[in-house]
Every structure is written in structure tokens, then in C-alpha cells.
Amino acid sequence: MAKILSQEEIDALLTTVSTGDSGIEEDSIGDDKLKSIIAYDFKHPNRVSKDQIRTLENMHDNFAGHYASTLSALMRTIVDVDLVSVDQITYSEFIMSLVTPSCSYTFSAEPMDAVCLVDFNPTLTFSFIDRMFGGNGKILETERELTGIERSVMNRLVNKLYRDMERAWENIVKITVEQKSFETNPQFIQIVPPGETVVVVSFQIKLFQSTGLLTICYPYVSLEPIITKLSAQNWIDATKKKNLDSDRNINLYNLKDVGAEITAQLLTTNIKMKEFLHLKVYDIIPSETKINAPIDIFVNHRKKFIGKPGLSGKKRAIQLIGFCEEKEMEVT
């Protein structure tokens, strides 16, 4: 006989069905779909692709190494420069991230069209100045504008930065950096409209116990003429070509002043030891070599060329008329 369920058993079964696995699966599916959804802001689209961002990261990581060496030489101590991030944000967001008073410079970089910006964090700026004047780069908690002498010191560091920047960019495109202005209030710097997309490259610089940020801002309109060159393949090809040219120049420099002994063997003959011991001045040694026969020319005691003797003006000379074959060179 079939078992008849009680009312309590029926209620428990209905409760289990309403809170069963099927609802959990639907919720998990919904969560997976939500995880795959990425918010996109149509007002501020990402105009630089991920591949181009990676190329900028590689290039500025190379720049960080060059500038670290430059600062270490100027500060007479080890200075670490590390790439932190490469982001694309709006210009207004970038300006709001800067402190006041600041140490900001605007510069042009032909063939880029727009003006770019580089900013030194105040803590970093005063640490550099303290070290350049003989201090130990201690942290100075002060909020003031730079004096004329301090600006002259920072101009020297910035000019070195421009040269290292040109060196880092040459794998992509050769740029010529020229400083435009210096500003202590970022709000007065309007290189592009506030809503324009900019690429911000941030570096962390460490000098003794002081740590600060160095920021370089490239407006998208400045990168637009060369944006197609910012690809990983183009970066790799340019790096290989640079290495080949560098190796060639090094080899040419190393070979430029290499000395080599060149000798010409006019004739050969065989004589007995008894005749050799009785040789005197003005004795004549006969040879089977004809006067118009080619002679052997040796480079570092190894036969390399064939030539014939003669005169060049009033000086004795040898004219090269051919090369020795490999077999002859080995036998000799």
C-alpha cells in the first residue's frame, strides 16, 4: 500500500523544492554573466590599445634605467628609478592629482604636435636640491615655491631628463625635446582641454630615505601622429636594428687602430751551411726567382697577398695584384 504523507511532510517537501539546487544554479549563472561584463564609459573611451600601452611601458622602462644612471652620477650616490604605471585618463583628473606648489615643466617633442608635461613631486624636488648642495638628501616637509637658484639646479636635472627621453624614444621615432615653460601651480597649465584623453607615465624615484613620484603626461593628440608605430613588433624590429648598428660601430671602432706587420718576401733560395758560414760583405747569392716574378706578401707572418715590387715616386713600394688561396695560406 502506498504511504500517505502527513501535512508536515508535505510542507517540508515544498520548502525544499522552493529553495532547491535549481535556484542556486540560476544565481551562479547570473553571477558568471555579471563577472564578464565590463563597464565602458562612452564619454572617455580608451583611445590607446593595450598593445600600444605595453610598448610605452617597455620604452619608459628603458628610460627609467637611463635616468637612474644619470641621477646617480649627478647625486654621487645610488638613485633608483622604477616604472610604476602607464595609464590613460582625462587631463582634468591628471591635474587634480598634482599638488600645489609643484615643480612642473611643459615641453614640445617634435614630431609630436601637442605640448607635453613633466612633474616632480615636491618631496623629491627638495631632496634633489638638498643633495646637490652637499646634504644627505633628507626629507624636507615644506610647502613653498622654488627660489631662482633652486630652479637653476632643477633645470639641470630636467635637461638631463630630456636627453634620456630622446634616447628612449629613438627606437620608435626620433624626437627633439625643447622646454617651453615652468609652472608651480598645475591649475594654470592648460596644454589640452580638461576632457581630453592623456597618457600618464608614473615613476617612483628613491634617494636615500626620500621617495617621490616623477610623472610624464602625453596628450593623446601628441601621440596620434605616431600611434601606428607604437606596436610590439615595431619595437622589437627597431631594437634589433639598433643592436646590429651598435655592434657594427663597436667593431669598426675596435678595428680602427689595430696595428699589423706587413712584409714582402722578395726571393728565396737554398744554400749549404758551410757557404752560409763563409758569407762576406759584397758576396752574391744567386736565386732562381726571376726579377719580374710576383712576390709573396705576409700580414702578421701569414701569407695573404701576391704583389710585385716597384717605386712610388722616390719610395720603394709594392703593388698588390692578387689574393692567396686558402690552401696556400695554410701551407705557409
Sine and cosine of phi, psi and omega as CSV:
sin_phi,cos_phi,sin_psi,cos_psi,sin_omega,cos_omega
0.00,0.00,0.66,-0.75,0.01,-1.00
-0.93,0.36,0.58,-0.81,-0.01,-1.00
-0.99,0.13,0.71,-0.71,0.00,-1.00
-0.99,-0.10,0.82,-0.58,-0.01,-1.00
-0.97,0.23,0.60,-0.80,0.08,-1.00
-0.99,0.17,0.16,-0.99,-0.02,-1.00
-0.92,0.40,-0.58,0.81,0.01,-1.00
-0.92,0.40,-0.63,0.77,0.03,-1.00
-0.92,0.40,-0.60,0.80,0.03,-1.00
-0.91,0.43,-0.69,0.73,0.01,-1.00
-0.90,0.44,-0.64,0.77,0.02,-1.00
-0.91,0.42,-0.62,0.78,0.03,-1.00
-0.91,0.41,-0.69,0.73,0.02,-1.00
-0.90,0.44,-0.61,0.79,0.02,-1.00
-0.91,0.43,-0.64,0.77,0.02,-1.00
-0.90,0.43,-0.65,0.76,0.00,-1.00
-0.91,0.42,-0.67,0.74,-0.04,-1.00
-0.93,0.36,-0.46,0.89,0.03,-1.00
-0.91,-0.41,0.58,0.81,-0.09,-1.00
-0.99,0.15,-0.17,-0.99,-0.05,-1.00
-0.93,0.36,-0.47,0.88,-0.05,-1.00
-0.87,0.49,-0.62,0.79,0.03,-1.00
-0.93,0.37,-0.59,0.81,0.01,-1.00
-0.91,0.41,-0.66,0.75,0.00,-1.00
-0.90,0.44,-0.66,0.75,0.02,-1.00
-0.89,0.45,-0.65,0.76,0.02,-1.00
-0.91,0.42,-0.65,0.76,0.00,-1.00
-0.91,0.40,-0.63,0.77,0.04,-1.00
-0.89,0.46,-0.67,0.74,0.02,-1.00
-0.90,0.44,-0.63,0.78,0.03,-1.00
-0.90,0.43,-0.64,0.76,0.01,-1.00
-0.89,0.46,-0.65,0.76,0.02,-1.00
-0.91,0.42,-0.63,0.78,0.01,-1.00
-0.92,0.38,-0.57,0.82,0.01,-1.00
-0.91,0.42,-0.52,0.86,-0.03,-1.00
-0.99,0.15,-0.10,0.99,-0.03,-1.00
-1.00,-0.03,0.78,-0.63,0.01,-1.00
-0.90,-0.44,0.77,-0.64,0.02,-1.00
-0.92,0.38,0.71,-0.71,-0.02,-1.00
-0.80,-0.60,0.79,-0.61,-0.01,-1.00
-0.99,-0.14,0.94,-0.34,-0.03,-1.00
-0.95,0.32,-0.35,0.94,0.03,-1.00
-0.96,0.26,-0.51,0.86,-0.03,-1.00
-0.76,-0.65,0.96,0.27,-0.05,-1.00
-0.96,0.27,0.39,-0.92,0.10,-1.00
-0.98,0.19,0.96,-0.27,-0.11,-0.99
-1.00,-0.01,-0.21,0.98,0.04,-1.00
-0.94,-0.35,0.81,-0.59,-0.07,-1.00
-0.96,0.30,0.24,-0.97,0.00,-1.00
-0.90,0.44,-0.61,0.79,0.03,-1.00
-0.89,0.45,-0.65,0.76,0.02,-1.00
-0.94,0.34,-0.56,0.83,0.07,-1.00
-0.90,0.43,-0.66,0.75,0.02,-1.00
-0.90,0.44,-0.61,0.79,0.05,-1.00
-0.90,0.44,-0.67,0.74,0.05,-1.00
-0.90,0.44,-0.59,0.81,0.05,-1.00
-0.90,0.44,-0.71,0.70,0.01,-1.00
-0.89,0.46,-0.68,0.73,-0.04,-1.00
-0.91,0.41,-0.69,0.72,-0.05,-1.00
-0.98,0.19,-0.36,0.93,0.16,-0.99
-0.92,0.39,-0.60,0.80,0.10,-0.99
-0.91,0.42,-0.65,0.76,0.04,-1.00
-0.89,0.46,-0.63,0.78,0.00,-1.00
-0.87,0.50,-0.64,0.77,0.03,-1.00
-0.91,0.42,-0.68,0.73,0.02,-1.00
-0.90,0.43,-0.69,0.72,-0.07,-1.00
-0.95,0.32,-0.51,0.86,0.08,-1.00
-0.89,0.45,-0.66,0.75,0.04,-1.00
-0.91,0.41,-0.65,0.76,0.01,-1.00
-0.89,0.45,-0.73,0.68,0.00,-1.00
-0.91,0.40,-0.60,0.80,0.02,-1.00
-0.88,0.47,-0.61,0.79,0.04,-1.00
-0.94,0.35,-0.64,0.77,-0.01,-1.00
-0.96,0.30,-0.61,0.79,-0.05,-1.00
-1.00,0.05,-0.17,0.99,-0.02,-1.00
0.86,0.51,0.59,0.81,0.08,-1.00
-0.31,-0.95,0.16,-0.99,-0.04,-1.00
-0.97,0.23,0.80,-0.60,0.07,-1.00
-0.85,-0.53,0.82,-0.58,0.00,-1.00
-0.99,-0.12,0.76,-0.65,0.08,-1.00
-0.82,-0.57,0.90,-0.44,-0.06,-1.00
-0.84,-0.54,0.69,-0.72,0.08,-1.00
-0.95,0.30,0.80,-0.60,-0.02,-1.00
-0.99,-0.11,-0.79,0.61,-0.07,-1.00
-0.30,-0.96,0.34,-0.94,0.15,-0.99
-0.77,-0.63,0.95,-0.32,-0.09,-1.00
-0.84,-0.55,0.41,-0.91,0.14,-0.99
-0.89,-0.47,0.88,-0.47,-0.03,-1.00
-0.69,-0.72,-0.03,-1.00,0.08,-1.00
-0.99,0.12,0.38,-0.92,-0.04,-1.00
-0.91,0.41,-0.57,0.82,0.02,-1.00
-0.90,0.43,-0.63,0.77,0.04,-1.00
-0.91,0.42,-0.61,0.79,0.02,-1.00
-0.91,0.41,-0.71,0.71,-0.02,-1.00
-0.90,0.44,-0.61,0.79,0.00,-1.00
-0.93,0.37,-0.38,0.93,0.00,-1.00
-0.98,0.18,-0.23,0.97,-0.02,-1.00
-1.00,0.05,0.51,-0.86,-0.02,-1.00
-1.00,-0.08,0.28,-0.96,0.02,-1.00
-0.79,-0.61,0.75,-0.66,-0.03,1.00
-0.97,0.24,0.49,-0.87,-0.05,-1.00
-0.85,-0.52,0.02,-1.00,0.09,-1.00
-0.81,-0.59,1.00,0.08,-0.13,-0.99
-0.90,-0.44,0.63,-0.77,0.01,-1.00
-0.80,-0.61,0.64,-0.77,0.14,-0.99
-0.96,-0.29,0.59,-0.81,-0.05,-1.00
-0.53,-0.85,0.42,-0.91,0.11,-0.99
-0.97,-0.24,0.48,-0.88,-0.02,-1.00
-0.63,-0.78,1.00,0.10,0.04,-1.00
-0.87,0.49,0.66,-0.75,0.17,0.99
-1.00,0.01,0.29,0.96,0.10,-0.99
-0.93,0.37,0.63,-0.78,-0.11,-0.99
-0.99,0.16,-0.73,0.68,-0.12,-0.99
-1.00,0.06,0.23,-0.97,0.06,-1.00
-0.99,0.10,0.65,-0.76,0.00,-1.00
-0.95,-0.31,0.08,-1.00,-0.11,-0.99
-0.64,-0.77,0.60,-0.80,0.11,-0.99
-0.75,-0.66,0.71,-0.71,-0.08,-1.00
-0.76,-0.65,0.73,-0.69,0.10,-0.99
-0.97,-0.23,0.75,-0.66,0.08,-1.00
-0.89,0.47,0.65,-0.76,-0.04,-1.00
-0.84,0.55,-0.63,0.77,0.03,-1.00
-0.86,0.51,-0.68,0.73,0.02,-1.00
-0.92,0.40,-0.65,0.76,-0.03,-1.00
-0.87,0.49,-0.76,0.65,-0.04,-1.00
-0.95,0.31,-0.44,0.90,0.10,-1.00
-0.92,0.38,-0.66,0.75,0.06,-1.00
-0.88,0.47,-0.71,0.70,-0.05,-1.00
-0.90,0.43,-0.68,0.74,0.02,-1.00
-0.88,0.47,-0.65,0.76,0.00,-1.00
-0.94,0.35,-0.64,0.77,-0.01,-1.00
-0.91,0.42,-0.44,0.90,0.03,-1.00
-1.00,-0.08,0.27,0.96,0.11,-0.99
0.99,-0.16,0.05,1.00,0.01,-1.00
-0.99,0.15,-0.16,-0.99,0.00,-1.00
-0.96,-0.27,0.36,0.93,0.05,-1.00
0.94,0.35,0.57,0.82,-0.06,-1.00
-0.94,0.33,0.39,-0.92,-0.02,-1.00
-0.97,0.23,0.81,-0.59,0.02,-1.00
-0.93,-0.36,0.92,-0.39,0.02,-1.00
-1.00,0.05,1.00,0.05,-0.02,-1.00
-0.60,-0.80,0.52,-0.86,0.02,-1.00
-0.82,-0.58,1.00,-0.04,0.02,-1.00
-0.45,-0.89,0.27,-0.96,0.05,-1.00
-0.99,0.17,0.36,-0.93,0.00,-1.00
-0.96,0.27,0.58,-0.81,0.11,-0.99
-0.98,0.20,0.10,-0.99,0.00,-1.00
-0.88,0.47,-0.67,0.74,0.01,-1.00
-0.92,0.40,-0.67,0.74,0.02,-1.00
-0.90,0.43,-0.59,0.81,0.06,-1.00
-0.91,0.42,-0.60,0.80,0.04,-1.00
-0.89,0.45,-0.63,0.78,0.03,-1.00
-0.91,0.41,-0.70,0.71,-0.01,-1.00
-0.93,0.38,-0.53,0.85,0.05,-1.00
-0.88,0.48,-0.57,0.82,0.04,-1.00
-0.91,0.42,-0.67,0.74,0.02,-1.00
-0.92,0.40,-0.63,0.78,-0.02,-1.00
-0.93,0.36,-0.64,0.77,0.04,-1.00
-0.88,0.47,-0.62,0.79,0.09,-1.00
-0.90,0.44,-0.61,0.79,0.04,-1.00
-0.89,0.46,-0.66,0.75,0.01,-1.00
-0.88,0.48,-0.67,0.75,-0.02,-1.00
-0.91,0.41,-0.67,0.74,0.03,-1.00
-0.93,0.37,-0.52,0.85,0.04,-1.00
-0.92,0.38,-0.67,0.74,0.07,-1.00
-0.87,0.49,-0.63,0.78,0.01,-1.00
-0.91,0.41,-0.61,0.79,-0.01,-1.00
-0.95,0.30,-0.56,0.83,-0.05,-1.00
-0.99,0.16,-0.26,0.97,-0.15,-0.99
-0.91,0.42,-0.34,0.94,0.08,-1.00
-0.94,0.34,-0.43,0.90,0.01,-1.00
-0.99,-0.12,-0.84,0.54,0.01,-1.00
-0.39,-0.92,0.58,-0.81,0.02,-1.00
-0.98,0.20,0.86,-0.52,0.00,-1.00
-0.90,-0.43,0.41,-0.91,0.07,-1.00
-0.86,-0.52,0.94,-0.35,-0.09,-1.00
-1.00,-0.02,0.73,-0.68,0.02,-1.00
-0.66,-0.75,0.80,-0.61,-0.03,-1.00
-0.95,0.33,0.63,-0.78,-0.01,-1.00
-0.96,-0.28,-0.78,0.63,-0.08,-1.00
-0.40,-0.92,0.21,-0.98,0.09,-1.00
-0.82,-0.57,0.68,-0.74,-0.05,-1.00
-0.61,-0.79,0.62,-0.78,0.04,-1.00
-0.98,-0.20,-0.26,0.97,0.04,-1.00
-0.90,-0.43,0.95,-0.32,-0.05,-1.00
-0.87,0.49,-0.42,0.91,-0.04,-1.00
-0.91,0.42,-0.35,0.94,0.00,-1.00
-1.00,0.02,-0.06,1.00,-0.02,-1.00
-1.00,-0.09,0.93,-0.36,0.00,-1.00
-0.82,-0.57,0.99,0.13,0.00,-1.00
-1.00,0.09,-0.42,0.91,0.06,-1.00
-0.56,-0.83,0.25,-0.97,0.07,-1.00
-0.86,0.51,0.44,-0.90,-0.07,-1.00
-0.85,0.52,-0.56,0.83,-0.04,-1.00
-1.00,0.05,0.04,1.00,-0.04,-1.00
-0.96,0.28,0.58,-0.81,0.02,-1.00
-0.97,0.23,0.71,-0.71,0.05,-1.00
-0.76,-0.65,0.45,-0.89,0.10,-1.00
-0.97,-0.23,0.87,-0.50,-0.07,-1.00
-0.95,-0.33,0.85,-0.53,0.02,-1.00
-0.95,-0.31,0.86,-0.51,-0.07,-1.00
-0.93,-0.37,0.70,-0.71,0.05,-1.00
-0.84,-0.54,0.58,-0.81,0.13,-0.99
-0.97,-0.26,0.84,-0.54,-0.02,-1.00
-0.92,-0.38,0.75,-0.67,-0.01,-1.00
-0.85,-0.52,0.85,-0.53,0.05,-1.00
-0.79,-0.61,0.93,-0.36,-0.12,-0.99
0.82,0.57,-0.86,-0.51,0.00,-1.00
-1.00,-0.09,-0.03,1.00,-0.02,-1.00
-1.00,-0.01,0.68,-0.73,0.03,-1.00
-0.71,-0.70,0.74,-0.67,0.00,-1.00
-0.49,-0.87,0.16,-0.99,-0.05,-1.00
-0.97,-0.25,0.67,-0.74,0.20,-0.98
-0.93,-0.37,0.80,-0.60,-0.10,-1.00
-0.82,-0.57,0.73,-0.68,0.08,-1.00
-0.88,-0.47,0.77,-0.64,-0.05,-1.00
-0.90,-0.43,0.86,-0.52,0.08,-1.00
-0.93,-0.36,0.92,-0.39,0.13,-0.99
-0.89,0.46,0.54,-0.84,-0.02,-1.00
-0.88,0.47,-0.54,0.84,-0.01,-1.00
-0.91,0.41,-0.41,0.91,0.05,-1.00
-0.98,0.20,-0.53,0.85,0.01,-1.00
-0.99,0.11,-0.29,0.96,-0.10,-0.99
-0.85,0.53,-0.66,0.75,0.00,-1.00
-0.90,0.43,-0.40,0.92,-0.06,-1.00
-0.88,-0.47,0.24,0.97,-0.11,-0.99
-0.89,0.45,-0.51,0.86,-0.01,-1.00
-0.94,0.35,-0.37,0.93,0.00,-1.00
-0.99,0.11,-0.18,0.98,-0.02,-1.00
-1.00,0.05,0.91,0.42,0.04,-1.00
-0.83,-0.56,0.43,-0.90,-0.04,-1.00
-0.89,0.46,-0.65,0.76,-0.02,-1.00
-0.91,0.42,-0.67,0.75,0.02,-1.00
-0.90,0.44,-0.62,0.79,0.03,-1.00
-0.90,0.43,-0.69,0.72,-0.01,-1.00
-0.91,0.42,-0.71,0.70,-0.01,-1.00
-0.89,0.46,-0.68,0.73,-0.01,-1.00
-0.91,0.41,-0.61,0.79,0.01,-1.00
-0.92,0.40,-0.66,0.75,0.03,-1.00
-0.89,0.45,-0.69,0.72,-0.01,-1.00
-0.89,0.45,-0.64,0.77,0.01,-1.00
-0.90,0.43,-0.66,0.75,0.01,-1.00
-0.90,0.44,-0.65,0.76,0.02,-1.00
-0.90,0.43,-0.70,0.71,0.02,-1.00
-0.90,0.44,-0.64,0.77,0.00,-1.00
-0.91,0.41,-0.69,0.73,0.02,-1.00
-0.89,0.45,-0.63,0.78,0.01,-1.00
-0.90,0.43,-0.69,0.72,0.01,-1.00
-0.90,0.43,-0.61,0.80,0.03,-1.00
-0.91,0.42,-0.68,0.73,0.00,-1.00
-0.91,0.42,-0.65,0.76,0.04,-1.00
-0.90,0.45,-0.64,0.77,0.01,-1.00
-0.91,0.41,-0.65,0.76,-0.01,-1.00
-0.93,0.37,-0.49,0.87,-0.03,-1.00
-1.00,0.02,-0.16,0.99,-0.14,-0.99
-0.89,0.45,-0.65,0.76,-0.10,-1.00
-0.91,-0.41,0.46,0.89,0.01,-1.00
-0.98,0.20,0.82,-0.57,0.02,-1.00
-1.00,0.04,0.65,-0.76,0.02,-1.00
-0.69,-0.73,0.70,-0.71,0.01,-1.00
-1.00,0.06,0.86,-0.51,0.00,-1.00
-0.92,-0.39,0.82,-0.57,0.00,-1.00
-0.77,-0.64,0.50,-0.86,0.04,-1.00
-0.89,-0.46,0.77,-0.64,0.00,-1.00
-0.99,-0.12,0.97,-0.26,-0.10,-1.00
-0.94,0.35,-0.67,0.74,-0.02,-1.00
-0.36,-0.93,0.27,-0.96,0.09,-1.00
-0.70,-0.71,0.51,-0.86,0.05,-1.00
-0.36,-0.93,0.29,-0.96,0.02,-1.00
-0.90,-0.43,0.77,-0.64,0.08,-1.00
-0.74,-0.68,0.34,-0.94,0.01,-1.00
-0.98,0.20,0.42,-0.91,-0.01,-1.00
-0.88,0.47,-0.60,0.80,0.01,-1.00
-0.89,0.46,-0.66,0.75,0.02,-1.00
-0.93,0.38,-0.61,0.79,-0.01,-1.00
-0.91,0.42,-0.62,0.78,-0.02,-1.00
-0.95,0.33,-0.39,0.92,-0.02,-1.00
-0.98,-0.19,0.25,0.97,0.02,-1.00
-0.92,0.39,0.64,-0.77,0.03,-1.00
-0.75,-0.66,0.24,-0.97,0.06,-1.00
-0.88,0.48,0.63,-0.77,0.00,-1.00
0.97,0.22,0.04,1.00,0.12,-0.99
-0.93,0.36,0.51,-0.86,-0.01,-1.00
-0.94,-0.33,0.77,-0.64,0.04,-1.00
-0.95,-0.31,0.91,-0.42,-0.01,-1.00
-0.96,0.28,0.51,-0.86,0.04,-1.00
-0.69,-0.72,0.50,-0.87,0.02,-1.00
-1.00,0.10,-0.11,0.99,0.00,-1.00
-0.97,0.25,0.77,-0.63,0.00,-1.00
-0.98,0.22,0.40,-0.92,-0.09,-1.00
-0.93,0.38,-0.46,0.89,-0.02,-1.00
-0.98,-0.19,0.17,0.99,0.00,-1.00
-0.98,0.19,0.53,-0.85,0.03,-1.00
-0.92,0.40,0.47,-0.88,-0.02,-1.00
-0.90,-0.43,0.32,-0.95,0.00,-1.00
-1.00,-0.01,0.64,-0.77,0.01,-1.00
-0.88,-0.48,0.77,-0.64,-0.08,-1.00
-0.93,-0.37,0.64,-0.77,0.12,-0.99
-0.89,-0.46,0.90,-0.44,-0.09,-1.00
0.79,0.62,0.74,0.67,0.08,-1.00
0.91,0.41,0.36,0.93,0.06,-1.00
-0.79,-0.61,0.79,-0.61,-0.07,-1.00
-0.92,0.39,0.83,-0.55,-0.06,-1.00
-0.84,-0.54,-0.62,0.79,-0.14,-0.99
-0.76,-0.65,0.22,-0.98,0.14,-0.99
-0.85,-0.52,0.70,-0.71,-0.02,-1.00
-0.52,-0.85,-0.10,-0.99,0.05,-1.00
-0.65,-0.76,0.63,-0.78,-0.05,-1.00
-0.97,0.25,0.38,-0.92,0.03,-1.00
-0.08,-1.00,-0.37,-0.93,-0.01,-1.00
-0.81,-0.59,0.59,-0.81,0.14,-0.99
-0.84,-0.54,0.99,-0.11,-0.17,-0.99
0.94,0.33,-0.86,-0.50,0.04,-1.00
-0.97,-0.23,0.14,0.99,-0.04,-1.00
-0.95,-0.30,0.57,-0.82,0.09,-1.00
-0.94,0.33,0.61,-0.79,-0.07,-1.00
-0.55,-0.84,0.20,-0.98,0.05,-1.00
-0.75,-0.66,0.76,-0.65,0.02,-1.00
-0.98,-0.20,0.81,-0.59,0.02,-1.00
-0.97,0.22,0.77,-0.63,0.00,-1.00
-0.85,-0.52,-0.04,1.00,0.01,-1.00
0.04,-1.00,0.10,-0.99,0.02,-1.00
-0.94,-0.33,0.46,-0.89,0.08,-1.00
-0.99,0.13,0.58,-0.81,0.08,-1.00
-0.95,0.30,0.38,-0.92,-0.05,-1.00
-0.86,0.51,-0.61,0.79,-0.03,-1.00
-0.89,0.45,-0.69,0.72,0.00,-1.00
-0.90,0.44,-0.61,0.80,0.00,-1.00
-0.91,0.41,-0.63,0.78,0.00,-1.00
-0.93,0.36,-0.65,0.76,0.00,-1.00
-0.90,0.44,-0.68,0.73,0.02,-1.00
-0.92,0.39,0.00,0.00,0.00,0.00
